[in-house]
Amino acid sequence: MKKFRGTYTVLITPFTEDGRKVDEPALRRLVDFQIAEGIHGLIPLGSTGEFLSVTPDERRQIVEIVVGQAAGRVPVLIGTGAEWTDEVVRTSREAESMGADGVMIIPPFYSVPTDDELYAHYKKVADAISIPIMVYNNPATANVDMMPELIARLAQIPNCQYVKESTLD
């Protein structure tokens, strides 16, 4: 399994001026700019990437553009968070099939799952894919704060190897 190191940018998703579609040329330029400036990896479809606001077709388009434009120069981890575990499994499998190097997954953000439920959520996704998972701890948006004990438990899942920590503490 690939090892990720360094600094990763959680990309914005540029849209056309009228807001009706993804601005493909702008997204390609953004990927090239980030790589030229020395970023070590890219994460499209995180919170700043409008993951809750895009259609399934736009999601696939964004993955295709970023993975294709990065062309193996840096790892690409796709944000695949959703409220329903089966949807996270679906988008994570899709990301893997489209060439993603890994996925970043925020916990279900409405249902306020328990630690046991979070473990089951990440385990089900991990069992469905073979690429690494970055666990995304963002209590301000997910309504749960994954404490060190839970993170240690999740780390026992073989492909839960990374954490994006956004507690601001």
C-alpha positions in Angstrom: 0.0 0.0 0.0 1.3 3.5 -0.9 2.7 5.7 1.9 1.6 9.4 1.9 3.8 12.0 3.3 4.0 15.8 3.3 1.4 18.5 2.8 -1.9 17.9 0.9 -4.2 20.5 -0.4 -8.0 20.0 0.0 -9.0 21.6 -3.3 -11.8 23.9 -4.0 -14.0 23.0 -6.9 -14.2 25.9 -9.4 -17.5 26.4 -11.2 -18.3 28.4 -14.3 -19.3 32.0 -13.7 -23.0 31.1 -13.9 -22.5 28.3 -11.4 -24.1 25.7 -13.7 -21.1 23.4 -14.2 -17.6 22.5 -13.1 -15.0 24.8 -14.7 -12.8 22.1 -16.1 -10.0 24.3 -17.5 -9.8 26.2 -14.1 -9.7 22.9 -12.2 -6.9 21.6 -14.5 -4.9 24.8 -13.9 -5.4 24.5 -10.2 -4.0 21.0 -10.1 -1.0 22.0 -12.2 -0.4 25.1 -10.0 -0.6 23.1 -6.8 1.9 20.6 -8.1 4.2 23.2 -9.6 4.3 25.0 -6.2 5.5 21.7 -4.5 2.3 20.3 -2.9 2.8 16.6 -2.0 -0.8 15.5 -2.7 -4.3 16.6 -3.6 -7.7 16.0 -2.0 -10.7 17.0 -4.2 -14.2 16.7 -2.9 -13.5 17.6 0.7 -15.5 20.3 2.5 -14.0 23.1 0.5 -14.6 21.0 -2.7 -18.4 21.2 -2.5 -18.8 17.5 -2.0 -22.4 18.0 -0.7 -23.3 20.3 -3.6 -22.3 18.3 -6.7 -24.3 15.7 -8.6 -23.0 12.1 -9.1 -22.0 13.0 -12.6 -20.1 16.1 -11.4 -18.4 14.0 -8.7 -17.1 11.6 -11.4 -16.1 14.5 -13.6 -14.0 16.0 -10.8 -12.3 12.7 -9.9 -11.5 12.1 -13.6 -10.1 15.6 -14.1 -8.0 15.6 -10.9 -6.6 12.1 -11.2 -6.0 12.6 -14.9 -4.3 16.0 -14.6 -2.2 14.9 -11.7 -1.1 12.0 -13.9 0.7 10.2 -11.0 2.9 13.2 -10.2 1.4 13.4 -6.7 -1.1 11.1 -4.9 -4.8 12.0 -5.1 -7.2 11.2 -2.3 -10.8 11.6 -3.0 -13.3 12.9 -0.4 -16.0 10.2 -0.3 -17.9 11.3 2.8 -21.7 10.8 3.0 -24.4 10.3 5.6 -25.1 6.7 4.5 -22.4 4.1 4.8 -23.4 2.3 1.7 -23.1 5.6 -0.3 -19.6 6.0 1.1 -18.8 2.5 0.0 -20.1 3.2 -3.5 -18.2 6.5 -3.9 -15.0 5.0 -2.5 -15.2 2.0 -4.8 -15.9 4.4 -7.7 -12.9 6.6 -6.7 -10.6 3.5 -6.5 -11.8 2.3 -9.9 -11.1 5.7 -11.4 -7.4 5.7 -10.2 -7.5 7.4 -6.8 -4.6 6.7 -4.5 -6.8 6.9 -1.4 -10.0 8.3 0.0 -10.7 10.9 2.8 -13.8 10.1 4.8 -15.6 12.5 7.2 -18.0 10.7 9.6 -21.7 10.7 8.9 -22.5 14.3 9.7 -26.2 14.3 10.7 -26.8 11.2 12.7 -24.2 11.8 15.3 -22.9 8.2 15.4 -21.4 6.5 18.5 -17.8 5.3 18.6 -19.0 1.7 17.8 -21.1 2.9 14.9 -18.1 4.9 13.6 -15.9 1.9 13.8 -18.5 -0.2 11.9 -18.8 2.6 9.3 -15.1 2.8 8.6 -14.6 -1.0 8.8 -17.3 -1.6 6.2 -15.7 0.9 3.8 -12.2 -0.4 4.4 -13.4 -4.0 3.7 -14.8 -2.8 0.4 -11.7 -1.1 -1.0 -8.0 -1.8 -1.1 -6.7 1.8 -1.1 -5.8 3.8 2.1 -8.4 5.7 4.0 -7.7 9.1 5.6 -10.1 9.5 8.6 -11.4 13.1 8.7 -12.0 14.4 12.2 -13.9 17.7 11.9 -16.3 18.0 14.8 -17.5 21.5 13.7 -19.1 19.9 10.6 -19.6 16.3 11.5 -21.1 16.8 15.0 -18.7 14.2 16.5 -15.2 14.6 17.8 -13.2 11.4 17.3 -11.1 11.2 20.4 -7.6 9.6 20.5 -9.0 6.3 21.8 -11.3 6.0 18.8 -8.6 7.0 16.4 -6.3 4.4 17.9 -9.1 1.8 17.4 -9.7 2.9 13.8 -5.9 2.6 13.2 -6.3 -1.2 13.8 -8.2 -1.3 10.5 -5.4 -2.1 8.0 -6.2 0.6 5.5 -7.2 3.4 8.0 -3.7 4.8 8.0 -4.1 8.5 8.1 -6.0 11.3 9.9 -7.0 14.8 8.8 -7.3 16.6 12.2 -9.5 19.7 12.0 -10.4 20.4 15.7 -8.6 23.8 15.7 -7.2 22.8 19.1 
